[in-house]
């Protein structure tokens, strides 16, 4: 056995960070209930950065309101559509306009998102929506 192989066998984890801990810490936000409304069958969360992207462009930046709730549902529908159109795989990117609509005017703020389907803390699949740079 080579030295590299011996080192790999002797390597020990110093620290691991579970999905449950990320949810408790607010690094991930559980949106499973809303995701189920659009047809997601697995536990679903988005990253804090994804949430900030949604909140930053509302009428009251940083606050959840009707507009941000609508954008959350739009995000989930766009994620579902992107996953279906991708034809499979464990990750897909899509772009969405996160700026709210106001009567008589239209502002635009396009943001790219990444959806991943991976094992969670158990082998069961989980869905995470994030900004690509958070991967």
Order of alpha helices (4+ residues) and beta strands (2+ residues): alpha-alpha-beta-alpha-beta-alpha-alpha-beta-beta-beta-beta-beta
